[in-house]
Amino acid sequence: MRAGRVYVIEWMDHCDSNGENAWINVSDIDAGAVYLRSVGYVVKLTEESVVIAHTLQGGQASSPFTIVRSAIVRSEEIKLPPMRRPKKAKVTP
């Protein structure tokens, strides 16, 4: 992975077994992991994690989100077309 590129990342996460903070029977516990898919710009890479954001502007990232590398099942770069800024409309007095 490379910073500044867009990726779809499939990863595993833990989840609350019953959605509540209450006593439940052990036999009712769902021990399965959750399979997730996230799409975003990679803004930071470390040995342990990948940080993605849904929007970049200059040196800022909106809503950065960290995914632990050991949880990543698969990732694939998404090729984006070059960004084209619209021309400013001329304003006549």
mmCIF file of the C-alpha atoms, coordinates in Angstrom:
data_MODEL
# 
_entry.id   MODEL 
# 
loop_
_atom_site.group_PDB 
_atom_site.id 
_atom_site.type_symbol 
_atom_site.label_atom_id 
_atom_site.label_alt_id 
_atom_site.label_comp_id 
_atom_site.label_asym_id 
_atom_site.label_entity_id 
_atom_site.label_seq_id 
_atom_site.pdbx_PDB_ins_code 
_atom_site.Cartn_x 
_atom_site.Cartn_y 
_atom_site.Cartn_z 
_atom_site.occupancy 
_atom_site.B_iso_or_equiv 
_atom_site.pdbx_formal_charge 
_atom_site.auth_seq_id 
_atom_site.auth_comp_id 
_atom_site.auth_asym_id 
_atom_site.auth_atom_id 
_atom_site.pdbx_PDB_model_num 
ATOM 1  C CA . MET A 1 1  ? 0.000   0.000   0.000   1.00 0.00 ? 1  MET A CA 1 
ATOM 2  C CA . ARG A 1 2  ? 1.053   3.576   -0.629  1.00 0.00 ? 2  ARG A CA 1 
ATOM 3  C CA . ALA A 1 3  ? -0.048  6.757   1.112   1.00 0.00 ? 3  ALA A CA 1 
ATOM 4  C CA . GLY A 1 4  ? -2.268  9.048   -0.939  1.00 0.00 ? 4  GLY A CA 1 
ATOM 5  C CA . ARG A 1 5  ? -3.797  6.188   -2.938  1.00 0.00 ? 5  ARG A CA 1 
ATOM 6  C CA . VAL A 1 6  ? -7.367  4.886   -2.634  1.00 0.00 ? 6  VAL A CA 1 
ATOM 7  C CA . TYR A 1 7  ? -7.939  1.290   -1.520  1.00 0.00 ? 7  TYR A CA 1 
ATOM 8  C CA . VAL A 1 8  ? -10.764 -1.072  -0.752  1.00 0.00 ? 8  VAL A CA 1 
ATOM 9  C CA . ILE A 1 9  ? -9.716  -2.946  2.392   1.00 0.00 ? 9  ILE A CA 1 
ATOM 10 C CA . GLU A 1 10 ? -11.433 -6.085  3.629   1.00 0.00 ? 10 GLU A CA 1 
ATOM 11 C CA . TRP A 1 11 ? -10.776 -6.839  7.282   1.00 0.00 ? 11 TRP A CA 1 
ATOM 12 C CA . MET A 1 12 ? -11.954 -8.744  10.335  1.00 0.00 ? 12 MET A CA 1 
ATOM 13 C CA . ASP A 1 13 ? -13.088 -7.122  13.571  1.00 0.00 ? 13 ASP A CA 1 
ATOM 14 C CA . HIS A 1 14 ? -14.486 -8.178  16.901  1.00 0.00 ? 14 HIS A CA 1 
ATOM 15 C CA . CYS A 1 15 ? -18.039 -7.407  17.939  1.00 0.00 ? 15 CYS A CA 1 
ATOM 16 C CA . ASP A 1 16 ? -20.212 -7.277  21.018  1.00 0.00 ? 16 ASP A CA 1 
ATOM 17 C CA . SER A 1 17 ? -21.765 -10.701 21.512  1.00 0.00 ? 17 SER A CA 1 
ATOM 18 C CA . ASN A 1 18 ? -25.288 -9.497  22.218  1.00 0.00 ? 18 ASN A CA 1 
ATOM 19 C CA . GLY A 1 19 ? -25.315 -5.708  21.752  1.00 0.00 ? 19 GLY A CA 1 
ATOM 20 C CA . GLU A 1 20 ? -25.920 -5.145  25.454  1.00 0.00 ? 20 GLU A CA 1 
ATOM 21 C CA . ASN A 1 21 ? -23.885 -4.902  28.615  1.00 0.00 ? 21 ASN A CA 1 
ATOM 22 C CA . ALA A 1 22 ? -25.837 -7.526  30.506  1.00 0.00 ? 22 ALA A CA 1 
ATOM 23 C CA . TRP A 1 23 ? -25.361 -10.999 31.849  1.00 0.00 ? 23 TRP A CA 1 
ATOM 24 C CA . ILE A 1 24 ? -26.180 -13.636 29.236  1.00 0.00 ? 24 ILE A CA 1 
ATOM 25 C CA . ASN A 1 25 ? -25.945 -17.408 29.056  1.00 0.00 ? 25 ASN A CA 1 
ATOM 26 C CA . VAL A 1 26 ? -22.584 -18.559 27.740  1.00 0.00 ? 26 VAL A CA 1 
ATOM 27 C CA . SER A 1 27 ? -24.403 -20.837 25.287  1.00 0.00 ? 27 SER A CA 1 
ATOM 28 C CA . ASP A 1 28 ? -26.045 -17.725 23.719  1.00 0.00 ? 28 ASP A CA 1 
ATOM 29 C CA . ILE A 1 29 ? -22.736 -15.998 22.960  1.00 0.00 ? 29 ILE A CA 1 
ATOM 30 C CA . ASP A 1 30 ? -21.985 -15.511 19.270  1.00 0.00 ? 30 ASP A CA 1 
ATOM 31 C CA . ALA A 1 31 ? -18.194 -15.806 19.040  1.00 0.00 ? 31 ALA A CA 1 
ATOM 32 C CA . GLY A 1 32 ? -17.951 -15.000 15.333  1.00 0.00 ? 32 GLY A CA 1 
ATOM 33 C CA . ALA A 1 33 ? -15.921 -12.113 14.009  1.00 0.00 ? 33 ALA A CA 1 
ATOM 34 C CA . VAL A 1 34 ? -17.354 -9.447  11.715  1.00 0.00 ? 34 VAL A CA 1 
ATOM 35 C CA . TYR A 1 35 ? -16.123 -9.227  8.106   1.00 0.00 ? 35 TYR A CA 1 
ATOM 36 C CA . LEU A 1 36 ? -15.894 -5.582  6.991   1.00 0.00 ? 36 LEU A CA 1 
ATOM 37 C CA . ARG A 1 37 ? -15.078 -3.629  3.851   1.00 0.00 ? 37 ARG A CA 1 
ATOM 38 C CA . SER A 1 38 ? -13.796 -0.049  3.960   1.00 0.00 ? 38 SER A CA 1 
ATOM 39 C CA . VAL A 1 39 ? -12.838 2.294   1.122   1.00 0.00 ? 39 VAL A CA 1 
ATOM 40 C CA . GLY A 1 40 ? -10.606 5.321   1.563   1.00 0.00 ? 40 GLY A CA 1 
ATOM 41 C CA . TYR A 1 41 ? -7.418  7.215   0.958   1.00 0.00 ? 41 TYR A CA 1 
ATOM 42 C CA . VAL A 1 42 ? -4.446  5.732   2.811   1.00 0.00 ? 42 VAL A CA 1 
ATOM 43 C CA . VAL A 1 43 ? -3.092  8.646   4.841   1.00 0.00 ? 43 VAL A CA 1 
ATOM 44 C CA . LYS A 1 44 ? -0.589  6.912   7.123   1.00 0.00 ? 44 LYS A CA 1 
ATOM 45 C CA . LEU A 1 45 ? 1.162   3.548   7.274   1.00 0.00 ? 45 LEU A CA 1 
ATOM 46 C CA . THR A 1 46 ? 2.956   2.044   10.260  1.00 0.00 ? 46 THR A CA 1 
ATOM 47 C CA . GLU A 1 47 ? 4.253   -1.464  10.936  1.00 0.00 ? 47 GLU A CA 1 
ATOM 48 C CA . GLU A 1 48 ? 1.094   -2.167  12.934  1.00 0.00 ? 48 GLU A CA 1 
ATOM 49 C CA . SER A 1 49 ? -1.640  -0.195  11.212  1.00 0.00 ? 49 SER A CA 1 
ATOM 50 C CA . VAL A 1 50 ? -3.094  1.554   8.172   1.00 0.00 ? 50 VAL A CA 1 
ATOM 51 C CA . VAL A 1 51 ? -4.959  4.837   8.551   1.00 0.00 ? 51 VAL A CA 1 
ATOM 52 C CA . ILE A 1 52 ? -7.563  5.707   5.911   1.00 0.00 ? 52 ILE A CA 1 
ATOM 53 C CA . ALA A 1 53 ? -9.791  8.751   5.381   1.00 0.00 ? 53 ALA A CA 1 
ATOM 54 C CA . HIS A 1 54 ? -12.750 9.324   3.106   1.00 0.00 ? 54 HIS A CA 1 
ATOM 55 C CA . THR A 1 55 ? -11.670 12.804  1.974   1.00 0.00 ? 55 THR A CA 1 
ATOM 56 C CA . LEU A 1 56 ? -8.307  14.555  1.519   1.00 0.00 ? 56 LEU A CA 1 
ATOM 57 C CA . GLN A 1 57 ? -7.747  18.268  0.983   1.00 0.00 ? 57 GLN A CA 1 
ATOM 58 C CA . GLY A 1 58 ? -4.244  19.654  1.016   1.00 0.00 ? 58 GLY A CA 1 
ATOM 59 C CA . GLY A 1 59 ? -2.526  18.345  4.131   1.00 0.00 ? 59 GLY A CA 1 
ATOM 60 C CA . GLN A 1 60 ? -5.785  17.515  5.937   1.00 0.00 ? 60 GLN A CA 1 
ATOM 61 C CA . ALA A 1 61 ? -7.806  14.300  6.192   1.00 0.00 ? 61 ALA A CA 1 
ATOM 62 C CA . SER A 1 62 ? -11.470 13.997  7.110   1.00 0.00 ? 62 SER A CA 1 
ATOM 63 C CA . SER A 1 63 ? -12.488 11.341  9.649   1.00 0.00 ? 63 SER A CA 1 
ATOM 64 C CA . PRO A 1 64 ? -9.268  9.285   9.715   1.00 0.00 ? 64 PRO A CA 1 
ATOM 65 C CA . PHE A 1 65 ? -9.832  5.661   10.731  1.00 0.00 ? 65 PHE A CA 1 
ATOM 66 C CA . THR A 1 66 ? -7.200  3.132   11.866  1.00 0.00 ? 66 THR A CA 1 
ATOM 67 C CA . ILE A 1 67 ? -7.211  -0.536  10.816  1.00 0.00 ? 67 ILE A CA 1 
ATOM 68 C CA . VAL A 1 68 ? -4.769  -2.946  12.465  1.00 0.00 ? 68 VAL A CA 1 
ATOM 69 C CA . ARG A 1 69 ? -2.678  -4.647  9.746   1.00 0.00 ? 69 ARG A CA 1 
ATOM 70 C CA . SER A 1 70 ? -3.072  -8.115  11.264  1.00 0.00 ? 70 SER A CA 1 
ATOM 71 C CA . ALA A 1 71 ? -6.863  -7.797  10.763  1.00 0.00 ? 71 ALA A CA 1 
ATOM 72 C CA . ILE A 1 72 ? -6.568  -7.058  7.018   1.00 0.00 ? 72 ILE A CA 1 
ATOM 73 C CA . VAL A 1 73 ? -7.670  -9.973  4.864   1.00 0.00 ? 73 VAL A CA 1 
ATOM 74 C CA . ARG A 1 74 ? -7.314  -8.321  1.456   1.00 0.00 ? 74 ARG A CA 1 
ATOM 75 C CA . SER A 1 75 ? -6.678  -4.903  -0.079  1.00 0.00 ? 75 SER A CA 1 
ATOM 76 C CA . GLU A 1 76 ? -6.870  -3.615  -3.612  1.00 0.00 ? 76 GLU A CA 1 
ATOM 77 C CA . GLU A 1 77 ? -5.956  -0.226  -5.017  1.00 0.00 ? 77 GLU A CA 1 
ATOM 78 C CA . ILE A 1 78 ? -8.721  1.646   -6.819  1.00 0.00 ? 78 ILE A CA 1 
ATOM 79 C CA . LYS A 1 79 ? -7.474  3.680   -9.771  1.00 0.00 ? 79 LYS A CA 1 
ATOM 80 C CA . LEU A 1 80 ? -9.113  7.106   -9.890  1.00 0.00 ? 80 LEU A CA 1 
ATOM 81 C CA . PRO A 1 81 ? -9.219  9.402   -12.906 1.00 0.00 ? 81 PRO A CA 1 
ATOM 82 C CA . PRO A 1 82 ? -7.320  12.686  -12.555 1.00 0.00 ? 82 PRO A CA 1 
ATOM 83 C CA . MET A 1 83 ? -9.219  15.352  -10.657 1.00 0.00 ? 83 MET A CA 1 
ATOM 84 C CA . ARG A 1 84 ? -10.489 18.144  -12.890 1.00 0.00 ? 84 ARG A CA 1 
ATOM 85 C CA . ARG A 1 85 ? -11.536 21.367  -11.270 1.00 0.00 ? 85 ARG A CA 1 
ATOM 86 C CA . PRO A 1 86 ? -14.511 23.029  -12.906 1.00 0.00 ? 86 PRO A CA 1 
ATOM 87 C CA . LYS A 1 87 ? -13.858 26.395  -14.479 1.00 0.00 ? 87 LYS A CA 1 
ATOM 88 C CA . LYS A 1 88 ? -15.163 29.332  -12.517 1.00 0.00 ? 88 LYS A CA 1 
ATOM 89 C CA . ALA A 1 89 ? -18.190 30.935  -14.085 1.00 0.00 ? 89 ALA A CA 1 
ATOM 90 C CA . LYS A 1 90 ? -17.728 34.526  -15.118 1.00 0.00 ? 90 LYS A CA 1 
ATOM 91 C CA . VAL A 1 91 ? -19.944 36.863  -13.209 1.00 0.00 ? 91 VAL A CA 1 
ATOM 92 C CA . THR A 1 92 ? -21.183 39.877  -15.152 1.00 0.00 ? 92 THR A CA 1 
ATOM 93 C CA . PRO A 1 93 ? -22.382 42.952  -13.272 1.00 0.00 ? 93 PRO A CA 1 
# 
